[in-house]
Amino acid sequence: EKLVANGRGGYCFEQNALFREVLTTIGFEVSGLWGRVVWNNDSPIAPARTHMLLLIVLEGQQYIADVGFGSMTLTAPLLFTSDIVQETQHGIFRIIQKEKYYILQVLQQKEWRPIYHFYTEIIEPIDYEVANWYVSTHPDSHFTKQLIATKVDDDGRYVLNNNMLNIRYDSGRKESLEMFDKREIIKTLEDVFGICTGSIHNLEEALAVIDR
C-alpha cells in the first residue's frame, strides 16, 4: 500500500521485501540476507546489522540483488562470486570475502570503497522486524533525524539529503542544488523523485525540524 498504491517510496526492509515477494511469485528462489552498512562511515566501531539484501538462485548460480540501499543501490544483479569486477550501468562493483562475511565494494575515482558487510545465514522475518524497528525509531538512527530520498534513472543517480540535492550523471558530471524553502523541497520530492507527498501526514512539520 505504501510503496505502490500511495507512491511514497521506502527503504531496504520495504523495497527488498516487496521485491522478494515479486520474484518468489514469478518462480525465483530467493532468500533474505542482512548486512552492516559501512558506506561513508570511518568509525572503528562496528555498526549494527540493519540492512536487508537478497540472495537469488537461478539455474544453479547465486546472485546478489539489492533495490533498497539508496545512493549506491544496485541496478543489476551481481554474481555472488568473490574478487571479480562486475560492471553495471550505474557503477563498477566487486564482492570480496573475509573470514566470516563478505564486503560489497564500488569503484569510485580509482578507489574501491566499501558499501556494506553482509552475511550468508538465512534471516527469519522476526530479525528484520527488530532491525526495522531500531532503524525507524531509535534516536541514534539517521533515518529519524534527516530527510533522505534517492533515485536512479537512465542518466544517473539522484540523492536528496535534507535540503541538498546531488546528481551524479553516468557521464561523470555532477550537480548540486541547495534549497532554502520547504515548499521547494516538497516540489523536488514530487517532481524529481516521483513521491506522492499528499499521502504523507505532517510533512511540512517534519521538514521544519530536519538538521540542515
Salt bridges, closest charged atoms under 4 A:
GLU14 OE2 - LYS2 NZ 2.99
ASP66 OD2 - HIS51 NE2 2.63
GLU121 OE2 - ARG49 NH1 2.67
ASP140 OD2 - HIS138 ND1 3.98
ASP153 OD2 - LYS151 NZ 3.91
ASP170 OD2 - HIS90 NE2 3.58
GLU175 OE2 - ARG173 NH1 2.49
ASP181 OD2 - ARG183 NH2 2.99
ASP191 OD2 - LYS187 NZ 2.33
GLU204 OE1 - LYS182 NZ 3.81
